[in-house]
Amino acid sequence: MHDEVKVILDQLPSRPTCTLCELHEEANNPGVPTVWWDESLPPTKGVPILLVLGMNPGIHEDHQNEPFIGPSGQLLKGPYLKGAKLNELASIFLLNSARCWTPSAAPPRRKHYKTCFEHSIVDANNIVRDRRDSQVAWLCCGAAAVDTLSRTLLPKRVNLSSSFRAQSLPFPFVGRTLKGEVGVSEQQHNLFTTYHPAAVLRNPNLIHAVEDHLTLLASFFRGTIPTPSEPTVVPPRAPR
């Protein structure tokens, strides 16, 4: 393994001793870590970075202490990321808004996201800290990820449907430690959003919208993303 890659991975630990909320009490593996997807580009300097943010670990992830390895993960890594060839365009990291499994498939509460997402900010800081020449994009999968990131990192909260109209939204990222200490100076990241793979498993028709979202994300990394242009205004003419 390249030394530069190992340095990053060593800074993305699981957090099995985290007791900041009660979710750790039911989890087999509290604090499921952020991981680099090894079928994407290696996280070396100058390589674009994609941070894929989900909701929280499912039962498969809880047992194996790794995000996105169950049915949703298979859909994410296959039709989502490989389908758009994003693994050939960026170094991809997988992380969650909350780090612990929740019993009975109950979604985490707002207080859990608020606490856990600080771990994700620390991880993101460690990933981008020495890569200021790299493009960085976040892909929020689902409403919980969009809500958590926007409440924490954007000037105002956005929901999933409104985020679809603001793909590639730039925002300033200021990394920090769990103690609140600033980790890196302000850096521009771009926000992309799509449906969570679990939603597509429930409603396969959503995959068409996902394809559009991820095609746009791939265009961002290729430098071919369309930009709005000023309309050409044609003055009205009176009929002859």
C-alpha positions in Angstrom: 0.0 0.0 0.0 1.2 3.5 -0.9 2.5 5.3 2.2 0.3 8.3 1.5 -2.8 6.1 1.4 -1.8 4.3 4.6 -1.5 7.7 6.4 -5.0 8.7 5.5 -6.6 5.3 6.4 -4.8 5.3 9.8 -6.7 8.6 10.5 -10.1 7.0 9.9 -10.6 4.8 12.9 -13.8 3.2 14.1 -15.0 4.6 17.4 -16.0 1.6 19.5 -15.7 3.5 22.8 -18.0 6.3 21.8 -20.7 6.9 24.4 -22.0 10.3 23.3 -25.5 9.0 22.8 -27.4 5.9 23.8 -27.2 4.1 20.4 -23.9 2.5 21.4 -25.9 0.4 23.9 -27.6 -1.8 21.3 -24.8 -1.8 18.6 -22.5 -4.8 18.1 -19.9 -2.4 16.7 -20.5 1.2 17.9 -18.9 4.0 15.8 -18.7 2.2 12.4 -15.8 4.0 10.6 -15.4 6.0 7.4 -13.7 3.8 4.8 -12.0 4.4 1.5 -13.5 2.2 -1.3 -10.6 0.3 -2.7 -12.3 0.0 -6.1 -12.0 3.7 -6.6 -8.9 5.8 -7.3 -6.2 5.8 -4.6 -6.4 8.9 -2.2 -3.2 10.5 -3.3 -2.5 14.2 -3.9 -4.3 15.8 -6.8 -6.9 13.0 -7.1 -10.5 14.3 -6.9 -12.3 13.2 -3.7 -15.9 12.1 -3.4 -17.4 11.8 0.1 -20.6 9.6 0.0 -22.8 10.3 3.0 -25.6 7.9 4.0 -28.0 7.6 7.0 -26.7 5.1 9.5 -25.4 1.5 9.4 -27.8 -1.4 8.9 -27.6 -4.8 10.5 -24.9 -6.1 8.0 -22.7 -3.1 8.6 -23.2 -3.4 12.4 -22.0 -7.0 12.4 -19.0 -6.3 10.1 -18.0 -2.8 11.2 -18.0 -1.4 7.7 -20.4 1.0 5.9 -22.4 0.1 2.8 -21.9 -3.7 2.6 -25.6 -4.8 2.7 -28.2 -4.6 -0.1 -28.1 -0.8 -0.2 -24.3 -0.9 -0.3 -24.3 -3.3 -3.3 -26.7 -1.0 -5.1 -24.5 2.0 -4.2 -21.3 0.5 -5.4 -22.7 -1.1 -8.5 -25.4 0.8 -10.5 -24.8 4.0 -8.6 -21.0 4.6 -8.5 -19.7 2.1 -11.1 -22.7 2.8 -13.3 -21.6 6.4 -13.6 -17.9 5.4 -13.7 -17.3 7.6 -10.6 -14.8 5.0 -9.3 -12.6 5.9 -12.3 -12.9 9.6 -11.6 -12.4 10.1 -7.9 -11.1 8.6 -4.7 -14.4 7.6 -2.9 -14.9 7.5 0.8 -18.1 6.0 2.4 -19.4 7.4 5.6 -22.7 7.9 7.5 -24.6 10.7 9.2 -25.0 8.5 12.3 -22.4 5.8 13.2 -24.5 3.1 15.0 -27.1 0.6 14.0 -30.6 1.3 15.3 -32.8 -1.7 16.4 -36.0 -2.5 14.5 -34.9 -0.4 11.6 -36.0 2.7 13.4 -34.3 5.8 12.0 -31.9 7.7 14.3 -33.2 10.9 15.9 -32.0 14.4 15.2 -29.9 14.4 18.4 -28.1 11.3 17.2 -27.2 12.8 13.8 -26.1 16.0 15.5 -23.7 14.1 17.8 -22.4 11.6 15.2 -21.8 13.9 12.3 -19.0 15.6 14.2 -17.1 12.4 13.7 -17.7 12.7 9.9 -16.4 16.3 9.9 -13.2 15.1 11.7 -12.8 12.3 9.1 -13.4 14.7 6.2 -10.9 17.1 7.6 -8.3 14.3 7.8 -9.0 13.3 4.2 -8.8 16.7 2.6 -6.3 18.4 4.9 -3.2 17.9 2.7 -5.1 17.8 -0.6 -6.0 21.4 -1.2 -5.4 21.0 -4.9 -8.1 18.3 -5.2 -11.7 18.7 -6.2 -14.0 17.7 -3.4 -17.6 16.8 -3.7 -20.1 15.3 -1.2 -22.9 13.0 -2.4 -25.7 12.9 0.1 -27.8 9.8 -0.3 -31.3 10.5 1.1 -33.1 13.0 3.2 -31.3 12.3 6.5 -27.9 12.9 4.9 -29.0 16.1 3.2 -30.7 17.4 6.4 -27.7 16.6 8.6 -25.0 18.1 6.3 -27.0 21.3 5.5 -27.8 21.9 9.2 -24.2 21.6 10.1 -22.2 23.0 7.1 -24.5 25.2 5.0 -25.8 28.7 5.8 -29.4 27.3 5.9 -31.1 23.9 6.0 -32.2 22.4 2.7 -34.5 19.4 2.2 -34.0 16.6 -0.4 -36.4 17.9 -3.0 -35.0 21.4 -3.0 -31.4 20.0 -3.1 -32.2 18.4 -6.4 -32.6 21.9 -7.9 -29.2 23.0 -6.5 -26.9 20.2 -7.6 -23.2 21.2 -7.5 -24.0 23.8 -4.8 -20.6 25.2 -3.6 -20.1 25.6 0.2 -17.2 26.5 2.4 -15.8 23.6 4.4 -13.9 24.3 7.6 -12.7 21.1 9.1 -12.4 20.7 12.9 -11.5 18.3 15.7 -14.0 16.8 18.1 -12.9 19.5 20.5 -14.1 22.2 18.0 -10.6 23.2 17.0 -10.3 24.3 13.4 -8.4 21.7 11.4 -8.0 23.3 8.0 -8.7 26.8 6.6 -11.8 27.3 4.6 -12.0 25.2 1.4 -14.7 25.0 -1.2 -16.6 21.8 -1.5 -19.6 21.0 -3.8 -22.8 19.3 -2.8 -24.6 16.7 -4.9 -27.6 14.7 -3.7 -29.7 11.7 -4.8 -32.1 9.1 -3.4 -30.8 6.6 -0.8 -30.3 3.2 -2.3 -32.8 1.8 0.2 -35.5 4.1 -1.4 -34.6 2.7 -4.8 -34.9 -0.9 -3.5 -38.5 0.0 -2.4 -39.3 1.9 -5.6 -37.1 0.9 -8.5 -38.5 3.7 -10.7 -36.3 6.1 -8.7 -33.2 4.7 -10.4 -33.9 6.9 -13.4 -33.6 10.1 -11.3 -30.5 8.6 -9.6 -28.8 8.1 -13.1 -29.5 11.8 -13.9 -28.0 12.9 -10.6 -24.9 10.8 -10.9 -24.3 11.7 -14.5 -24.2 15.3 -13.4 -21.7 14.4 -10.7 -19.5 12.6 -13.2 -19.6 15.7 -15.4 -18.4 17.8 -12.4 -15.3 15.7 -12.1 -14.7 15.7 -15.8 -15.0 19.4 -15.9 -18.0 19.3 -18.4 -20.8 20.1 -16.0 -23.3 22.4 -17.8 -23.6 26.0 -16.5 -26.6 28.2 -16.9 -26.3 30.9 -19.6 -28.0 34.2 -19.9 -31.2 33.9 -22.0 -31.4 35.6 -25.3 -34.3 38.1 -25.1 -36.0 38.7 -28.4 -38.1 41.9 -28.4 -41.7 41.4 -29.4 -42.8 42.5 -32.9 -46.1 43.8 -33.9 -47.9 41.6 -36.4 -48.0 42.9 -39.9 
